[in-house]
Amino acid sequence: MPGDTEHYQMQGDAPALLYERYLVPVIASRWADDLVERGAPKSGERVLDVACGTGIVARTAARGIQMGRVAALDMRVPADREHQFQSMVNTRSSRW
């Protein structure tokens, strides 16, 4: 029945939080490390992560550059939740 599938949909931030908790540490962080290593951003350069999701690639890039700017963009991050994603990056070089 078409209406039955609605009971299995996650609401709000649940999918992103579960992804961040379970998949980022064991899978996505390794992909992000590899991607950033291949891109090899250098100090003073800019990095743009489009469709960033939870921001693992942007966070990885931000950790690797001393000076420069990392910007992350995702249409699914509501403006009222932007501060949570900003707090995930502990660097002055990032912008969300």
Contacts in CASP RR format, 6 or more apart in sequence:
PFRMAT RR
TARGET T0000
AUTHOR 0000-0000-0000
METHOD contacts of the structure
MODEL  1
MPGDTEHYQMQGDAPALLYERYLVPVIASRWADDLVERGAPKSGERVLDV
ACGTGIVARTAARGIQMGRVAALDMRVPADREHQFQSMVNTRSSRW
10 18 0 8 1.000
13 81 0 8 1.000
13 84 0 8 1.000
16 53 0 8 1.000
16 54 0 8 1.000
16 76 0 8 1.000
19 28 0 8 1.000
19 54 0 8 1.000
20 54 0 8 1.000
20 56 0 8 1.000
24 54 0 8 1.000
24 56 0 8 1.000
28 56 0 8 1.000
29 56 0 8 1.000
29 60 0 8 1.000
32 56 0 8 1.000
32 57 0 8 1.000
32 59 0 8 1.000
32 60 0 8 1.000
33 60 0 8 1.000
35 57 0 8 1.000
35 60 0 8 1.000
36 57 0 8 1.000
36 60 0 8 1.000
36 61 0 8 1.000
36 64 0 8 1.000
41 47 0 8 1.000
41 61 0 8 1.000
41 64 0 8 1.000
41 65 0 8 1.000
42 65 0 8 1.000
43 65 0 8 1.000
43 66 0 8 1.000
43 67 0 8 1.000
43 68 0 8 1.000
44 65 0 8 1.000
44 67 0 8 1.000
44 68 0 8 1.000
44 69 0 8 1.000
45 65 0 8 1.000
45 68 0 8 1.000
46 68 0 8 1.000
46 69 0 8 1.000
46 70 0 8 1.000
46 71 0 8 1.000
47 58 0 8 1.000
47 61 0 8 1.000
47 62 0 8 1.000
47 65 0 8 1.000
47 69 0 8 1.000
47 70 0 8 1.000
47 71 0 8 1.000
48 71 0 8 1.000
48 72 0 8 1.000
48 73 0 8 1.000
49 55 0 8 1.000
49 57 0 8 1.000
49 58 0 8 1.000
49 61 0 8 1.000
49 70 0 8 1.000
49 71 0 8 1.000
49 72 0 8 1.000
49 73 0 8 1.000
50 73 0 8 1.000
50 74 0 8 1.000
51 73 0 8 1.000
51 74 0 8 1.000
51 75 0 8 1.000
52 58 0 8 1.000
52 72 0 8 1.000
52 73 0 8 1.000
52 74 0 8 1.000
53 74 0 8 1.000
53 76 0 8 1.000
53 77 0 8 1.000
54 85 0 8 1.000
54 88 0 8 1.000
55 72 0 8 1.000
55 74 0 8 1.000
55 85 0 8 1.000
55 88 0 8 1.000
55 89 0 8 1.000
57 72 0 8 1.000
58 70 0 8 1.000
58 71 0 8 1.000
58 72 0 8 1.000
58 89 0 8 1.000
58 94 0 8 1.000
59 88 0 8 1.000
59 89 0 8 1.000
59 94 0 8 1.000
61 70 0 8 1.000
62 70 0 8 1.000
62 89 0 8 1.000
62 91 0 8 1.000
62 93 0 8 1.000
62 94 0 8 1.000
63 91 0 8 1.000
65 93 0 8 1.000
66 93 0 8 1.000
67 93 0 8 1.000
68 93 0 8 1.000
69 93 0 8 1.000
69 94 0 8 1.000
69 95 0 8 1.000
70 89 0 8 1.000
70 91 0 8 1.000
70 93 0 8 1.000
70 94 0 8 1.000
70 95 0 8 1.000
71 94 0 8 1.000
71 95 0 8 1.000
71 96 0 8 1.000
72 85 0 8 1.000
72 94 0 8 1.000
72 95 0 8 1.000
72 96 0 8 1.000
77 85 0 8 1.000
77 96 0 8 1.000
82 96 0 8 1.000
85 96 0 8 1.000
86 94 0 8 1.000
86 96 0 8 1.000
89 96 0 8 1.000
END
